[in-house]
Amino acid sequence: MFSPDSRAELDQILKRYPDKRSAILPTLYLAQRDYGYLTPKAMQEVAELLELDPTEVNTVAAFYTLFYREPVGKFVIQVCEDLPCALCGAEKIVSHLRERLGIEVGETTADGLFTLQTVMCVAGCDRAPVMQVNLKYFEGLTPESVDKILEELRSRSPEEEK
Ligand code: FES
């Protein structure tokens, strides 16, 4: 179930849209925040709240790479593999991350800290290669800069993530 805070937030969000259907993206975001990822139950709840067909909610959730339909780590690393990033060494960055994290693309580290994914263009092509960690961009990546980013992420306290 949505937390009381999220229900209150949703009430405010719904006031900004002409109809409930239009609020599907922010509502899915709230559901993901509360559930950790978009479980079938979470999407059913979104469908009920917005008076939509659950299939429609599922379809929208499947379209966006920032909606997770399986459990993910605290930090979701999404490396762009589209052409400009590929030409600038995205494959090397993915290999480096696989080696450093000890996981394959699509997996989560045993400590639940990192999930590694590859995605299509995240609109930072002029600063390729690019990866996104949760909602933050990291650009012009090199294996060395990736190591620094991982070190910084590992050092964050749980309070910083709230
Ligand atoms: S191709 Fe990687 S950000 Fe656009």
Backbone and ligand atoms as CSV (ligand in chain L), in Angstrom:
chain,resi,resn,atom,element,x,y,z
A,1,MET,N,N,0.827,-1.213,0.000
A,1,MET,CA,C,0.000,0.000,0.000
A,1,MET,C,C,0.858,1.258,0.000
A,2,PHE,N,N,0.371,2.297,-0.646
A,2,PHE,CA,C,1.073,3.571,-0.599
A,2,PHE,C,C,1.172,4.034,0.850
A,3,SER,N,N,2.298,4.630,1.191
A,3,SER,CA,C,2.447,5.188,2.532
A,3,SER,C,C,1.528,6.406,2.664
A,4,PRO,N,N,1.208,6.792,3.896
A,4,PRO,CA,C,0.390,8.008,4.066
A,4,PRO,C,C,1.026,9.227,3.398
A,5,ASP,N,N,2.346,9.341,3.478
A,5,ASP,CA,C,3.041,10.472,2.828
A,5,ASP,C,C,2.826,10.449,1.316
A,6,SER,N,N,2.955,9.262,0.738
A,6,SER,CA,C,2.782,9.162,-0.718
A,6,SER,C,C,1.338,9.421,-1.125
A,7,ARG,N,N,0.397,8.970,-0.301
A,7,ARG,CA,C,-1.024,9.251,-0.618
A,7,ARG,C,C,-1.265,10.759,-0.615
A,8,ALA,N,N,-0.693,11.442,0.379
A,8,ALA,CA,C,-0.864,12.904,0.449
A,8,ALA,C,C,-0.200,13.569,-0.746
A,9,GLU,N,N,0.981,13.066,-1.121
A,9,GLU,CA,C,1.686,13.613,-2.281
A,9,GLU,C,C,0.885,13.377,-3.556
A,10,LEU,N,N,0.306,12.201,-3.648
A,10,LEU,CA,C,-0.496,11.882,-4.837
A,10,LEU,C,C,-1.710,12.815,-4.938
A,11,ASP,N,N,-2.330,13.092,-3.808
A,11,ASP,CA,C,-3.480,14.023,-3.831
A,11,ASP,C,C,-3.064,15.369,-4.430
A,12,GLN,N,N,-1.879,15.832,-4.053
A,12,GLN,CA,C,-1.384,17.105,-4.600
A,12,GLN,C,C,-1.076,16.980,-6.097
A,13,ILE,N,N,-0.466,15.883,-6.464
A,13,ILE,CA,C,-0.122,15.655,-7.878
A,13,ILE,C,C,-1.387,15.643,-8.739
A,14,LEU,N,N,-2.401,14.952,-8.264
A,14,LEU,CA,C,-3.626,14.821,-9.069
A,14,LEU,C,C,-4.284,16.175,-9.341
A,15,LYS,N,N,-4.058,17.123,-8.456
A,15,LYS,CA,C,-4.639,18.460,-8.667
A,15,LYS,C,C,-4.011,19.163,-9.876
A,16,ARG,N,N,-2.822,18.734,-10.266
A,16,ARG,CA,C,-2.113,19.403,-11.362
A,16,ARG,C,C,-2.462,18.843,-12.738
A,17,TYR,N,N,-3.243,17.780,-12.782
A,17,TYR,CA,C,-3.542,17.132,-14.067
A,17,TYR,C,C,-5.029,17.223,-14.385
A,18,PRO,N,N,-5.345,17.291,-15.679
A,18,PRO,CA,C,-6.758,17.412,-16.063
A,18,PRO,C,C,-7.553,16.145,-15.771
A,19,ASP,N,N,-6.878,15.002,-15.769
A,19,ASP,CA,C,-7.553,13.743,-15.422
A,19,ASP,C,C,-6.544,12.813,-14.748
A,20,LYS,N,N,-7.056,11.772,-14.120
A,20,LYS,CA,C,-6.175,10.869,-13.366
A,20,LYS,C,C,-5.180,10.158,-14.268
A,21,ARG,N,N,-5.609,9.774,-15.452
A,21,ARG,CA,C,-4.756,9.036,-16.389
A,21,ARG,C,C,-3.434,9.756,-16.643
A,22,SER,N,N,-3.497,11.080,-16.729
A,22,SER,CA,C,-2.307,11.870,-17.070
A,22,SER,C,C,-1.247,11.817,-15.968
A,23,ALA,N,N,-1.635,11.397,-14.785
A,23,ALA,CA,C,-0.691,11.378,-13.658
A,23,ALA,C,C,-0.003,10.024,-13.507
A,24,ILE,N,N,-0.020,9.232,-14.552
A,24,ILE,CA,C,0.497,7.859,-14.396
A,24,ILE,C,C,1.999,7.825,-14.072
A,25,LEU,N,N,2.819,8.678,-14.705
A,25,LEU,CA,C,4.258,8.607,-14.437
A,25,LEU,C,C,4.607,8.984,-12.995
A,26,PRO,N,N,4.136,10.139,-12.484
A,26,PRO,CA,C,4.472,10.429,-11.086
A,26,PRO,C,C,3.868,9.427,-10.104
A,27,THR,N,N,2.734,8.847,-10.448
A,27,THR,CA,C,2.130,7.853,-9.546
A,27,THR,C,C,2.967,6.574,-9.532
A,28,LEU,N,N,3.451,6.166,-10.696
A,28,LEU,CA,C,4.346,5.000,-10.737
A,28,LEU,C,C,5.625,5.280,-9.959
A,29,TYR,N,N,6.117,6.503,-10.063
A,29,TYR,CA,C,7.322,6.858,-9.311
A,29,TYR,C,C,7.076,6.722,-7.807
A,30,LEU,N,N,5.934,7.218,-7.340
A,30,LEU,CA,C,5.613,7.093,-5.908
A,30,LEU,C,C,5.511,5.620,-5.504
A,31,ALA,N,N,4.883,4.832,-6.358
A,31,ALA,CA,C,4.742,3.398,-6.058
A,31,ALA,C,C,6.113,2.743,-5.966
A,32,GLN,N,N,6.984,3.095,-6.900
A,32,GLN,CA,C,8.332,2.505,-6.886
A,32,GLN,C,C,9.089,2.912,-5.629
A,33,ARG,N,N,8.922,4.147,-5.237
A,33,ARG,CA,C,9.590,4.635,-4.025
A,33,ARG,C,C,9.097,3.864,-2.802
A,34,ASP,N,N,7.804,3.604,-2.734
A,34,ASP,CA,C,7.250,2.914,-1.566
A,34,ASP,C,C,7.551,1.415,-1.564
A,35,TYR,N,N,7.430,0.800,-2.727
A,35,TYR,CA,C,7.595,-0.659,-2.805
A,35,TYR,C,C,9.034,-1.091,-3.062
A,36,GLY,N,N,9.886,-0.162,-3.503
A,36,GLY,CA,C,11.263,-0.512,-3.849
A,36,GLY,C,C,11.405,-0.818,-5.323
A,37,TYR,N,N,10.389,-1.404,-5.903
A,37,TYR,CA,C,10.302,-1.621,-7.350
A,37,TYR,C,C,8.825,-1.843,-7.667
A,38,LEU,N,N,8.514,-1.896,-8.949
A,38,LEU,CA,C,7.100,-1.989,-9.325
A,38,LEU,C,C,6.641,-3.447,-9.331
A,39,THR,N,N,6.243,-3.890,-8.165
A,39,THR,CA,C,5.704,-5.241,-8.025
A,39,THR,C,C,4.342,-5.294,-8.724
A,40,PRO,N,N,3.842,-6.496,-9.036
A,40,PRO,CA,C,2.491,-6.585,-9.600
A,40,PRO,C,C,1.454,-5.906,-8.689
A,41,LYS,N,N,1.650,-6.065,-7.362
A,41,LYS,CA,C,0.717,-5.441,-6.412
A,41,LYS,C,C,0.780,-3.910,-6.506
A,42,ALA,N,N,2.000,-3.381,-6.643
A,42,ALA,CA,C,2.149,-1.926,-6.745
A,42,ALA,C,C,1.456,-1.406,-8.003
A,43,MET,N,N,1.632,-2.120,-9.114
A,43,MET,CA,C,1.005,-1.660,-10.363
A,43,MET,C,C,-0.511,-1.811,-10.304
A,44,GLN,N,N,-0.969,-2.838,-9.608
A,44,GLN,CA,C,-2.423,-2.997,-9.424
A,44,GLN,C,C,-2.969,-1.815,-8.618
A,45,GLU,N,N,-2.219,-1.421,-7.591
A,45,GLU,CA,C,-2.663,-0.297,-6.771
A,45,GLU,C,C,-2.699,0.992,-7.599
A,46,VAL,N,N,-1.686,1.198,-8.427
A,46,VAL,CA,C,-1.668,2.384,-9.295
A,46,VAL,C,C,-2.883,2.357,-10.228
A,47,ALA,N,N,-3.173,1.186,-10.786
A,47,ALA,CA,C,-4.322,1.066,-11.691
A,47,ALA,C,C,-5.619,1.433,-10.969
A,48,GLU,N,N,-5.755,0.948,-9.744
A,48,GLU,CA,C,-6.979,1.251,-8.980
A,48,GLU,C,C,-7.059,2.737,-8.644
A,49,LEU,N,N,-5.945,3.302,-8.207
A,49,LEU,CA,C,-5.947,4.724,-7.825
A,49,LEU,C,C,-6.283,5.625,-9.018
A,50,LEU,N,N,-5.799,5.244,-10.206
A,50,LEU,CA,C,-5.989,6.099,-11.387
A,50,LEU,C,C,-7.147,5.625,-12.264
A,51,GLU,N,N,-7.820,4.559,-11.803
A,51,GLU,CA,C,-8.963,3.998,-12.546
A,51,GLU,C,C,-8.552,3.625,-13.971
A,52,LEU,N,N,-7.452,2.889,-14.040
A,52,LEU,CA,C,-6.933,2.438,-15.332
A,52,LEU,C,C,-6.919,0.914,-15.380
A,53,ASP,N,N,-6.823,0.397,-16.596
A,53,ASP,CA,C,-6.659,-1.039,-16.768
A,53,ASP,C,C,-5.241,-1.406,-16.319
A,54,PRO,N,N,-5.067,-2.459,-15.499
A,54,PRO,CA,C,-3.719,-2.842,-15.055
A,54,PRO,C,C,-2.760,-3.110,-16.207
A,55,THR,N,N,-3.264,-3.591,-17.315
A,55,THR,CA,C,-2.401,-3.850,-18.478
A,55,THR,C,C,-1.793,-2.548,-18.993
A,56,GLU,N,N,-2.574,-1.501,-18.956
A,56,GLU,CA,C,-2.077,-0.206,-19.430
A,56,GLU,C,C,-0.957,0.292,-18.509
A,57,VAL,N,N,-1.146,0.122,-17.213
A,57,VAL,CA,C,-0.125,0.550,-16.245
A,57,VAL,C,C,1.154,-0.257,-16.466
A,58,ASN,N,N,0.993,-1.545,-16.651
A,58,ASN,CA,C,2.140,-2.423,-16.885
A,58,ASN,C,C,2.880,-2.030,-18.163
A,59,THR,N,N,2.153,-1.683,-19.184
A,59,THR,CA,C,2.760,-1.299,-20.469
A,59,THR,C,C,3.574,-0.017,-20.325
A,60,VAL,N,N,3.030,0.952,-19.620
A,60,VAL,CA,C,3.754,2.210,-19.418
A,60,VAL,C,C,5.018,1.947,-18.589
A,61,ALA,N,N,4.886,1.164,-17.539
A,61,ALA,CA,C,6.043,0.868,-16.673
A,61,ALA,C,C,7.140,0.160,-17.462
A,62,ALA,N,N,6.739,-0.685,-18.397
A,62,ALA,CA,C,7.722,-1.453,-19.181
A,62,ALA,C,C,8.475,-0.567,-20.168
A,63,PHE,N,N,7.901,0.563,-20.532
A,63,PHE,CA,C,8.502,1.425,-21.553
A,63,PHE,C,C,9.706,2.208,-21.026
A,64,TYR,N,N,9.685,2.565,-19.752
A,64,TYR,CA,C,10.698,3.467,-19.199
A,64,TYR,C,C,11.760,2.701,-18.409
A,65,THR,N,N,13.032,2.976,-18.724
A,65,THR,CA,C,14.105,2.228,-18.052
A,65,THR,C,C,14.294,2.646,-16.593
A,66,LEU,N,N,13.705,3.756,-16.188
A,66,LEU,CA,C,13.840,4.165,-14.781
A,66,LEU,C,C,12.743,3.572,-13.899
A,67,PHE,N,N,11.863,2.788,-14.488
A,67,PHE,CA,C,10.916,2.022,-13.675
A,67,PHE,C,C,11.410,0.586,-13.628
A,68,TYR,N,N,11.533,0.074,-12.405
A,68,TYR,CA,C,12.106,-1.259,-12.215
A,68,TYR,C,C,10.982,-2.238,-11.887
A,69,ARG,N,N,10.940,-3.332,-12.618
A,69,ARG,CA,C,9.894,-4.333,-12.381
A,69,ARG,C,C,10.439,-5.571,-11.680
A,70,GLU,N,N,11.692,-5.467,-11.284
A,70,GLU,CA,C,12.310,-6.520,-10.469
A,70,GLU,C,C,13.112,-5.822,-9.376
A,71,PRO,N,N,13.422,-6.523,-8.281
A,71,PRO,CA,C,14.204,-5.880,-7.221
A,71,PRO,C,C,15.536,-5.362,-7.761
A,72,VAL,N,N,15.951,-4.201,-7.258
A,72,VAL,CA,C,17.218,-3.608,-7.691
A,72,VAL,C,C,18.029,-3.219,-6.461
A,73,GLY,N,N,19.292,-2.926,-6.696
A,73,GLY,CA,C,20.166,-2.499,-5.621
A,73,GLY,C,C,19.895,-1.045,-5.244
A,74,LYS,N,N,20.606,-0.611,-4.203
A,74,LYS,CA,C,20.467,0.777,-3.747
A,74,LYS,C,C,20.871,1.751,-4.863
A,75,PHE,N,N,21.904,1.376,-5.622
A,75,PHE,CA,C,22.346,2.194,-6.755
A,75,PHE,C,C,22.151,1.408,-8.048
A,76,VAL,N,N,21.345,1.956,-8.935
A,76,VAL,CA,C,21.133,1.315,-10.238
A,76,VAL,C,C,22.023,2.029,-11.248
A,77,ILE,N,N,23.018,1.307,-11.733
A,77,ILE,CA,C,23.960,1.863,-12.705
A,77,ILE,C,C,23.475,1.492,-14.098
A,78,GLN,N,N,23.175,2.512,-14.889
A,78,GLN,CA,C,22.701,2.284,-16.256
A,78,GLN,C,C,23.724,2.891,-17.214
A,79,VAL,N,N,24.436,2.032,-17.917
A,79,VAL,CA,C,25.443,2.494,-18.875
A,79,VAL,C,C,24.802,2.568,-20.254
A,80,CYS,N,N,24.957,3.731,-20.893
A,80,CYS,CA,C,24.423,3.890,-22.244
A,80,CYS,C,C,25.296,3.111,-23.221
A,81,GLU,N,N,24.637,2.334,-24.068
A,81,GLU,CA,C,25.360,1.548,-25.086
A,81,GLU,C,C,24.961,1.961,-26.501
A,82,ASP,N,N,24.280,3.076,-26.624
A,82,ASP,CA,C,23.859,3.525,-27.946
A,82,ASP,C,C,25.085,3.985,-28.735
A,83,LEU,N,N,24.892,4.236,-30.022
A,83,LEU,CA,C,26.032,4.391,-30.928
A,83,LEU,C,C,27.098,5.398,-30.476
A,84,PRO,N,N,26.758,6.661,-30.175
A,84,PRO,CA,C,27.821,7.598,-29.782
A,84,PRO,C,C,28.614,7.111,-28.564
A,85,CYS,N,N,27.933,6.544,-27.584
A,85,CYS,CA,C,28.648,6.032,-26.408
A,85,CYS,C,C,29.455,4.793,-26.776
A,86,ALA,N,N,28.894,3.959,-27.640
A,86,ALA,CA,C,29.610,2.758,-28.070
A,86,ALA,C,C,30.908,3.152,-28.775
A,87,LEU,N,N,30.840,4.185,-29.617
A,87,LEU,CA,C,32.031,4.628,-30.341
A,87,LEU,C,C,33.076,5.224,-29.400
A,88,CYS,N,N,32.627,5.683,-28.240
A,88,CYS,CA,C,33.550,6.316,-27.283
A,88,CYS,C,C,33.947,5.375,-26.146
A,89,GLY,N,N,33.651,4.089,-26.289
A,89,GLY,CA,C,34.186,3.134,-25.308
A,89,GLY,C,C,33.214,2.599,-24.274
A,90,ALA,N,N,31.919,2.635,-24.553
A,90,ALA,CA,C,30.940,2.132,-23.575
A,90,ALA,C,C,31.201,0.664,-23.223
A,91,GLU,N,N,31.595,-0.110,-24.221
A,91,GLU,CA,C,31.817,-1.543,-23.972
A,91,GLU,C,C,32.914,-1.752,-22.924
A,92,LYS,N,N,33.954,-0.944,-23.023
A,92,LYS,CA,C,35.060,-1.024,-22.059
A,92,LYS,C,C,34.559,-0.654,-20.654
A,93,ILE,N,N,33.677,0.358,-20.586
A,93,ILE,CA,C,33.130,0.774,-19.287
A,93,ILE,C,C,32.275,-0.340,-18.684
A,94,VAL,N,N,31.455,-0.965,-19.513
A,94,VAL,CA,C,30.618,-2.063,-19.010
A,94,VAL,C,C,31.502,-3.211,-18.517
A,95,SER,N,N,32.510,-3.554,-19.294
A,95,SER,CA,C,33.425,-4.640,-18.874
A,95,SER,C,C,34.091,-4.308,-17.545
A,96,HIS,N,N,34.512,-3.049,-17.435
A,96,HIS,CA,C,35.173,-2.628,-16.200
A,96,HIS,C,C,34.216,-2.742,-15.009
A,97,LEU,N,N,32.997,-2.310,-15.196
A,97,LEU,CA,C,32.011,-2.399,-14.114
A,97,LEU,C,C,31.706,-3.864,-13.768
A,98,ARG,N,N,31.570,-4.698,-14.775
A,98,ARG,CA,C,31.317,-6.130,-14.527
A,98,ARG,C,C,32.448,-6.711,-13.681
A,99,GLU,N,N,33.669,-6.345,-14.027
A,99,GLU,CA,C,34.826,-6.871,-13.292
A,99,GLU,C,C,34.858,-6.314,-11.869
A,100,ARG,N,N,34.696,-5.008,-11.735
A,100,ARG,CA,C,34.780,-4.383,-10.405
A,100,ARG,C,C,33.650,-4.835,-9.475
A,101,LEU,N,N,32.456,-5.008,-10.027
A,101,LEU,CA,C,31.301,-5.371,-9.198
A,101,LEU,C,C,31.136,-6.884,-9.062
A,102,GLY,N,N,31.769,-7.631,-9.954
A,102,GLY,CA,C,31.652,-9.090,-9.901
A,102,GLY,C,C,30.281,-9.579,-10.295
A,103,ILE,N,N,29.609,-8.845,-11.146
A,103,ILE,CA,C,28.272,-9.245,-11.611
A,103,ILE,C,C,28.176,-9.040,-13.121
A,104,GLU,N,N,27.170,-9.656,-13.696
A,104,GLU,CA,C,26.881,-9.458,-15.120
A,104,GLU,C,C,25.815,-8.381,-15.271
A,105,VAL,N,N,25.658,-7.905,-16.476
A,105,VAL,CA,C,24.594,-6.928,-16.765
A,105,VAL,C,C,23.249,-7.567,-16.398
A,106,GLY,N,N,22.427,-6.806,-15.684
A,106,GLY,CA,C,21.116,-7.306,-15.267
A,106,GLY,C,C,21.134,-7.882,-13.860
A,107,GLU,N,N,22.317,-7.971,-13.260
A,107,GLU,CA,C,22.413,-8.557,-11.920
A,107,GLU,C,C,22.638,-7.482,-10.852
A,108,THR,N,N,22.457,-7.917,-9.594
A,108,THR,CA,C,22.664,-7.046,-8.432
A,108,THR,C,C,23.724,-7.680,-7.541
A,109,THR,N,N,24.594,-6.854,-6.984
A,109,THR,CA,C,25.641,-7.388,-6.099
A,109,THR,C,C,25.012,-8.031,-4.862
A,110,ALA,N,N,25.711,-9.000,-4.303
A,110,ALA,CA,C,25.179,-9.761,-3.167
A,110,ALA,C,C,24.854,-8.867,-1.976
A,111,ASP,N,N,25.562,-7.749,-1.833
A,111,ASP,CA,C,25.291,-6.844,-0.707
A,111,ASP,C,C,24.104,-5.914,-0.985
A,112,GLY,N,N,23.500,-6.052,-2.151
A,112,GLY,CA,C,22.324,-5.244,-2.480
A,112,GLY,C,C,22.644,-3.796,-2.814
A,113,LEU,N,N,23.923,-3.511,-3.035
A,113,LEU,CA,C,24.310,-2.118,-3.246
A,113,LEU,C,C,24.155,-1.672,-4.707
A,114,PHE,N,N,24.589,-2.532,-5.633
A,114,PHE,CA,C,24.614,-2.104,-7.043
A,114,PHE,C,C,23.857,-3.060,-7.959
A,115,THR,N,N,23.106,-2.461,-8.878
A,115,THR,CA,C,22.528,-3.204,-10.003
A,115,THR,C,C,23.152,-2.622,-11.260
A,116,LEU,N,N,23.572,-3.483,-12.178
A,116,LEU,CA,C,24.190,-3.028,-13.428
A,116,LEU,C,C,23.244,-3.293,-14.597
A,117,GLN,N,N,22.958,-2.231,-15.342
A,117,GLN,CA,C,22.099,-2.361,-16.521
A,117,GLN,C,C,22.746,-1.620,-17.685
A,118,THR,N,N,22.354,-1.983,-18.897
A,118,THR,CA,C,22.722,-1.194,-20.069
A,118,THR,C,C,21.437,-0.650,-20.673
A,119,VAL,N,N,21.533,0.564,-21.194
A,119,VAL,CA,C,20.346,1.240,-21.727
A,119,VAL,C,C,20.692,1.919,-23.052
A,120,MET,N,N,19.666,2.377,-23.725
A,120,MET,CA,C,19.863,3.161,-24.939
A,120,MET,C,C,20.069,4.617,-24.524
A,121,CYS,N,N,20.206,5.487,-25.497
A,121,CYS,CA,C,20.606,6.882,-25.283
A,121,CYS,C,C,19.917,7.557,-24.088
A,122,VAL,N,N,20.740,8.178,-23.246
A,122,VAL,CA,C,20.195,8.926,-22.106
A,122,VAL,C,C,20.362,10.440,-22.332
A,123,ALA,N,N,20.593,10.800,-23.576
A,123,ALA,CA,C,20.643,12.204,-23.992
A,123,ALA,C,C,21.857,12.965,-23.470
A,124,GLY,N,N,22.976,12.275,-23.385
A,124,GLY,CA,C,24.211,12.964,-23.010
A,124,GLY,C,C,25.299,12.669,-24.033
A,125,CYS,N,N,24.873,12.452,-25.272
A,125,CYS,CA,C,25.768,11.952,-26.337
A,125,CYS,C,C,27.029,12.793,-26.513
A,126,ASP,N,N,26.926,14.105,-26.344
A,126,ASP,CA,C,28.095,14.957,-26.567
A,126,ASP,C,C,29.143,14.802,-25.465
A,127,ARG,N,N,28.799,14.065,-24.409
A,127,ARG,CA,C,29.756,13.838,-23.320
A,127,ARG,C,C,29.989,12.337,-23.109
A,128,ALA,N,N,29.863,11.586,-24.184
A,128,ALA,CA,C,30.006,10.126,-24.131
A,128,ALA,C,C,31.426,9.703,-23.726
A,129,PRO,N,N,31.550,8.531,-23.124
A,129,PRO,CA,C,30.500,7.614,-22.707
A,129,PRO,C,C,29.856,8.052,-21.383
A,130,VAL,N,N,28.591,7.723,-21.258
A,130,VAL,CA,C,27.773,8.231,-20.158
A,130,VAL,C,C,27.132,7.066,-19.401
A,131,MET,N,N,27.013,7.251,-18.090
A,131,MET,CA,C,26.167,6.336,-17.326
A,131,MET,C,C,25.331,7.149,-16.343
A,132,GLN,N,N,24.244,6.555,-15.952
A,132,GLN,CA,C,23.346,7.196,-15.006
A,132,GLN,C,C,23.292,6.302,-13.773
A,133,VAL,N,N,23.425,6.915,-12.599
A,133,VAL,CA,C,23.288,6.157,-11.356
A,133,VAL,C,C,22.097,6.750,-10.615
A,134,ASN,N,N,21.052,5.959,-10.483
A,134,ASN,CA,C,19.754,6.460,-10.022
A,134,ASN,C,C,19.390,7.657,-10.911
A,135,LEU,N,N,19.344,8.872,-10.399
A,135,LEU,CA,C,18.966,9.989,-11.269
A,135,LEU,C,C,20.141,10.894,-11.622
A,136,LYS,N,N,21.346,10.479,-11.275
A,136,LYS,CA,C,22.503,11.338,-11.521
A,136,LYS,C,C,23.329,10.849,-12.718
A,137,TYR,N,N,23.768,11.802,-13.559
A,137,TYR,CA,C,24.576,11.476,-14.730
A,137,TYR,C,C,26.068,11.542,-14.402
A,138,PHE,N,N,26.821,10.632,-15.038
A,138,PHE,CA,C,28.283,10.682,-14.990
A,138,PHE,C,C,28.760,10.572,-16.437
A,139,GLU,N,N,29.576,11.543,-16.839
A,139,GLU,CA,C,29.898,11.665,-18.262
A,139,GLU,C,C,31.403,11.576,-18.508
A,140,GLY,N,N,31.755,11.397,-19.783
A,140,GLY,CA,C,33.168,11.316,-20.154
A,140,GLY,C,C,33.891,10.239,-19.366
A,141,LEU,N,N,33.244,9.086,-19.225
A,141,LEU,CA,C,33.765,8.044,-18.336
A,141,LEU,C,C,35.055,7.415,-18.828
A,142,THR,N,N,35.880,7.071,-17.856
A,142,THR,CA,C,37.072,6.245,-18.091
A,142,THR,C,C,37.049,5.174,-16.988
A,143,PRO,N,N,37.799,4.097,-17.148
A,143,PRO,CA,C,37.860,3.112,-16.062
A,143,PRO,C,C,38.273,3.760,-14.740
A,144,GLU,N,N,39.183,4.728,-14.809
A,144,GLU,CA,C,39.646,5.385,-13.580
A,144,GLU,C,C,38.527,6.208,-12.940
A,145,SER,N,N,37.765,6.930,-13.753
A,145,SER,CA,C,36.684,7.736,-13.170
A,145,SER,C,C,35.580,6.835,-12.619
A,146,VAL,N,N,35.360,5.695,-13.262
A,146,VAL,CA,C,34.365,4.743,-12.751
A,146,VAL,C,C,34.781,4.239,-11.366
A,147,ASP,N,N,36.057,3.955,-11.199
A,147,ASP,CA,C,36.540,3.501,-9.883
A,147,ASP,C,C,36.270,4.554,-8.811
A,148,LYS,N,N,36.518,5.812,-9.147
A,148,LYS,CA,C,36.276,6.892,-8.174
A,148,LYS,C,C,34.791,7.003,-7.846
A,149,ILE,N,N,33.956,6.871,-8.848
A,149,ILE,CA,C,32.503,6.957,-8.632
A,149,ILE,C,C,32.040,5.817,-7.724
A,150,LEU,N,N,32.512,4.608,-7.992
A,150,LEU,CA,C,32.116,3.466,-7.151
A,150,LEU,C,C,32.568,3.668,-5.707
A,151,GLU,N,N,33.773,4.174,-5.561
A,151,GLU,CA,C,34.309,4.424,-4.215
A,151,GLU,C,C,33.428,5.449,-3.489
A,152,GLU,N,N,33.063,6.495,-4.188
A,152,GLU,CA,C,32.236,7.547,-3.580
A,152,GLU,C,C,30.854,6.999,-3.211
A,153,LEU,N,N,30.280,6.193,-4.088
A,153,LEU,CA,C,28.952,5.630,-3.804
A,153,LEU,C,C,29.001,4.691,-2.601
A,154,ARG,N,N,30.041,3.887,-2.524
A,154,ARG,CA,C,30.177,2.943,-1.403
A,154,ARG,C,C,30.326,3.668,-0.069
A,155,SER,N,N,30.874,4.877,-0.122
A,155,SER,CA,C,31.128,5.603,1.131
A,155,SER,C,C,29.915,6.372,1.635
A,156,ARG,N,N,28.857,6.420,0.857
A,156,ARG,CA,C,27.690,7.206,1.281
A,156,ARG,C,C,26.961,6.532,2.439
A,157,SER,N,N,26.546,7.341,3.372
A,157,SER,CA,C,25.787,6.807,4.496
A,157,SER,C,C,24.328,6.639,4.069
A,158,PRO,N,N,23.599,5.752,4.742
A,158,PRO,CA,C,22.186,5.552,4.379
A,158,PRO,C,C,21.380,6.848,4.465
A,159,GLU,N,N,21.757,7.736,5.391
A,159,GLU,CA,C,20.998,8.989,5.562
A,159,GLU,C,C,21.070,9.856,4.307
A,160,GLU,N,N,22.225,9.798,3.599
A,160,GLU,CA,C,22.387,10.624,2.410
A,160,GLU,C,C,21.452,10.204,1.283
A,161,GLU,N,N,20.950,8.989,1.367
A,161,GLU,CA,C,20.105,8.470,0.283
A,161,GLU,C,C,18.637,8.740,0.509
A,162,LYS,N,N,18.287,9.288,1.669
A,162,LYS,CA,C,16.864,9.520,1.952
A,162,LYS,C,C,16.359,10.741,1.229
L,1,FES,S1,S,24.332,7.679,-27.102
L,1,FES,FE1,FE,24.912,7.591,-25.028
L,1,FES,S2,S,23.997,9.344,-24.206
L,1,FES,FE2,FE,23.328,9.357,-26.244
